[in-house]
Amino acid sequence: MWRYAPVLPLDFQEAVSLSEGWTPLFQVHKLGARLGSNNLWIKDEGRNPTDSFKARGLCCAVSMAKKLGATKLAIPSAGNAASALAAYAAAAGLEAYIFMPSDVPQSNYVECKAFGANVTLVDGLISDCGRIVAERKQREGWFEVSTLKEPYRIEGKKTMGYEVAEQFGWELPDAILYPCGGGVGLIGMWKAFAEMEELGFIGSKRPKMISVQAAGCDPITRAFEQNKEISEFYQNAHTVASGLRVPKALGDFLVLRALRESGGIAVSISDEEMLDEGILLSTLEGVFPAPEGGACVAAVRKLLQTGFLKPDEKVVMYNTGSGLKYLEAYSSRFYRSSGSETDKLGGLITPR
């Protein structure tokens, strides 16, 4: 992503980089034919370090934190942001303090511990984790890198917008579907499109921005449908897509603004649909997506059926992470019988 250093807050030589960005963008012909789209594409952010798009934002945030003298970084996270912070803090030689829900995917917990982060599991949601960080950060000397509480994560994430434009020869697609938990990826891309227009890289035509949320936690969808400028806190949030289990996004008003300015829409998808469509994407195209990516496939199906999306429109779905980060969620579809939990580790570890 540091090919875009001139529009980022520091130079590549100063960055703590793990080779993030420039993820694949390719047309999914078989899936498109199945859904009724002639021009369907996927941007696979699961190819980033720590297997999710969170690497972009945390790379930029940690790099700036190191440059500006912060030594202890703290974050509340639903999972993938924690993994990314732990990795980049380790590379930068900084301390990471991570607060995650106790039912976070095991991959995120193991990653964070392996990177040497200080991990606290919280009986609650990301909002509860955020409250703990806010209450303790001054006393503990932590710098908080929560979404939109510092200015640099969005700068890293906006590079998704620059990339999709460059990969299409500086012509933007007709529509972009993005899974929205905190929504910073969508906000960042909308910011990038404004910058590129001002720089003269693209014209004034921008894509319809489409927010995709889980039916069990869809405050932005509800606010959009009710024509509200901000969302309400979502009670009893639940979904297998841990990245979408955000009951109240700090930047919800920015997401809603981008949807409306672009002529886009907000869509909610059930857990069953996102897992089914994630498996369909895997089977047809060889891409194993996070449930969030499966949610985008389900949203494309729905919007083609309603006529909001047209078969010939160039549509890009963002898969924000690898399905390997969500094995607990997908295992409900692929039951594996074993004698014990230890046996699941495999024959190389437990010879038979």
N, C-alpha and C positions, 0 to 999 in steps of 0.2 A: 504493500500500500504506500510505501515511501516513494514511489514514482511520482506521487502527488505532494511531495514535500513543500513546493512553493505555496500551497494553500493550506499547509499544516503549521502548527505553532513552533516546530523546531526542525532542524536539519536531520537527515538520515544518520550523519556521523554522531549525533547526540542521542539517537534513539536506542532504546533497549528492545531489539527486534528478534523475533523468532521466525522470521520469514512469513509474516501474516499477509493476507490479502491476495489479490489477483486470482480469485477462485474461479473454477470453471463455470462457463455459461454455455449451455447447449440446448438444442431443440430436442424435445421428447416426442418423436413422431408417433410411436405406438400408443402412448398414453393419450396424445392429442386425438388420434383417430378414435380411441375408445370413448373419449369425452365429447367429441364433436368439434374440436378446434383444429384448424389448419396451420396454426402459427403459435404453438405453445412451447415455452422455454422454461428452463430451471436454472437458477443461480445457486450453486451448491456451497453454502457457507460452512458445511460440515468438514470441508477440506482445510480449514484454518488450524493453527496450533490450538491444542486442547479441544479440537473438534467442534467449535462453534464460532459464530460471528462475534461473540463477546471478546475474542482476541483483539479485534481492531480497536475497540474503545479502550480496553485496559492497557494495551500497548502504549497508546498515546498518553493516557492518564499517568501510568507509572513512569514513563519516560520524563514527563514534565515534573512529576513529583520528585524524582531524583535530581533533576536539573535545579529545581527551586529549593532543595534542601530538606524535604520531608523524609523522615526515616521510618515512621510507623504508619501503615495504611490500614484502614478498617473498612469493611463493606458488609452490608446485609445482602443476601443473595438467595434466589430460588434454586441456585445450583451452578449454572454454567459461568456466570460472572465470577463466582468464587473460584472456580477452577482456573479461569484466566488470570485473575489477580494473583493467585498463589504462584502460578508459573512465572509471570513477569516480575513479581516481587523477588522470587528466587534468583532470576537472571540478573536483576538489578542490585542484589545484595541488601534488600530492604525487608523489614518485618511486615508480615501480613496477619491481620486479625479478622477472622471470618465468622459470621453468624448466619447459620442456615437453619431452615425448618428440620425437625428431627426425622421427617419422612422423605428427605431429599434423596434422589437416586444415589445408589451406592457408589457409582462411578465418580460422582462429584466429591463425595466424602473421601474416598480413597485417594483421588488425585490431590486434593488439598493437603492431606496428611503427608503424602509422598513428597510434595514440594516443600515441606517444612513449615507450613502455615500453622498458626494457632487457631484451632477450630472449636467453635461452641455450637452445639446443636440445641435448638430452641423448640419447645413444645408450642407451636403456633405457625403463623404464616410469615412471609417476608416483611409484612408491616410490623409484626412484633419484633422481628430481628432489627428492623430500622429504628424502632423506639429504643432498644437497648444501646445501639451504637450512639444515638443522639444523647442519651443520658450519661454515657461514660466517656465520650471522646475527649472532653476537655480535661477531665481528671487523669486519664490514661496517656494523654499526649498523642492521640491518634489523629491523623488527617483522614477525613471521611471521603471516600470516593464513590458514594452512592450516585445513582442515576440523576443527572441534572443538578447535583449539588456541587459539582465542580465543572469547569467549562471544557474539559478536554476529551472526555469519553465520546461526546457527540462529534467532535472533530475527527476522531478515528473512524467512527461509524459512517460518517458522511461519505467516506471513500467508496462505499458500496454504490453510491449514486454516480460518482466519477467513473467507476469501473464499468458499470452497465452501459453508460454512454460511450465510453471508449471502445468497448467490445462490440458495440453495434455501429462503429464508425461515426460516432458523435451524433447519432440519431436515436432519440429515446423511443421506447416501446409505447404502445397505446395504453397499456394498463400494467400495474405492478401490484401483486398481492403479497402482503407482508404480515407475518404473525405478530400480534401486538400484546405484549405483557406490559412492560414499561413504555414501549412505543418509541424508544430513542432511535432505533434503526430507521423507522419511517420518517421521523422528524429530521434525522440527519440527511437522508436522501433528499427530502424536500428543500433543505438548506443548500445542499450541493447543487440542485437544479437551478436555484436562484443565482448562486455564484457563477455557474457555468454560463447562464444567459447573460449576466453582466460582463463576463469575460469575453463573450462572443463565440464561445465554443458550440453553443446550440441556439436554436431559435426560441421563440416564445411558447411553442406548443409543449406542454408537459403531459406526462401520463396520468390517467386516472389512478389515484392511490386508493387501495382497498385494504382496509384493516380486517384481519382475521383473528377472532378470539374463540375461546372455548365456551360452550353453552353453560358450563358450570362456573364460569367467571368471566362475564362479558360486560363490565361497566361502560366501556367505550361504545359498544354496539347499542346499549340501551340509551345512552346520552345522545347518540347520533339519531336514533329513531324518534326520540322525544324532542329533537331540535334544541338540545341544551348545549351550552358552551363548555361546561365541565361535567364530569361524571360524579356519581355518588359512590361512596364506599360499598363494595359488594360483600354482603354478609354470607357466611358459610361457603366460601369459595372452594371449589373442588374440581380437579381435572388431572388426567394422567400426564398432560403436557406441563411439566413443572415450570417451564419458562413463561407460561401463560397464566399461572396462578398468582396474579398481582391484583389484589382487590381494589387498589386505587393508585393510578399512575400519576406521578407528580406533573408530567407533561401532557396530561390528557387533553387539555385545551389546545395544545399545539397539534396533536394528532387530529383532533376534530376539525381544526382550522384547515389543515392540509387536505383532509378528505373533501371538505366542502368547496375549497378553492379549486380543486382539481376535477370536480364533478364525480368524485369517487363514492364509495359506500362502505359500510361496516357490516360484517357478516359473522355469525356465530355458528360453531360446528360442535356436534356432540363428540364425546370421547370415542364412541363406537365408530363413527364415521371417520375420524382422523386416523384411527388404527387401521381400519379397512382400506382406506385410500393410501396410507403409507405402505401397506403390504402390496397394494396394486402397483404403486410406483416402483417398488423394489422388484417385483416379478416381471414387469414389462420393460424397465429401463436400466436395471442394475444399480439403482441409487437407493440406499437404505436410509430413509430420512428420519429425523426426529418426528414425534407426533405432530409438532408444530408444522412441519413440512407437509405431512399428510393432511392437516387441516386446510392448507392452501389448495391441495388437489380437490378436496371436497367442496371448497368454496368455488373453484372454477366450474365444477360440475353444476352446482346450483345456479351460478350466474349465467351460464350458457343456457340452461333450461328456462330461466326467466327472461332471457333476451337482453340482460344488462351488458353481457359480453357477446360480441359477434364472432362467428366462426373464423373470419379472416383477420381479426385484430391480432396484433403482435402482443402476446400476454406473457409476462414473466412472473413466475412463482419463486419466492425465496424460501429455500430450505435452510433454516437457521442453525441446524446442528446435525450431528451424526446419530443415527438410530442406535449405535453402540452405546450411547450415553443413557439409553432408556430401555435397557434389557428387561427390567422388572415390568414395565408397561407391556412390551411385546410378548413377554413370556406367558401372559394370560391367553394368548392365541396359539402358542406352541408348547403345550405341556410336555415336560421332560420327566420321565420316571427315573428315580435313582434311589439307592438304598439310604442315603443320608446326604446332608448338605456337603459333607467332605467329598463325596463321590462326584459332585458336580465340577470339581476342580480339574478333572481329566486324568487320563491314564499316565501321562508323563509325571504328574505330581503324586498320584496315588496308584502305583503299579498294581496290576491285577494278575 
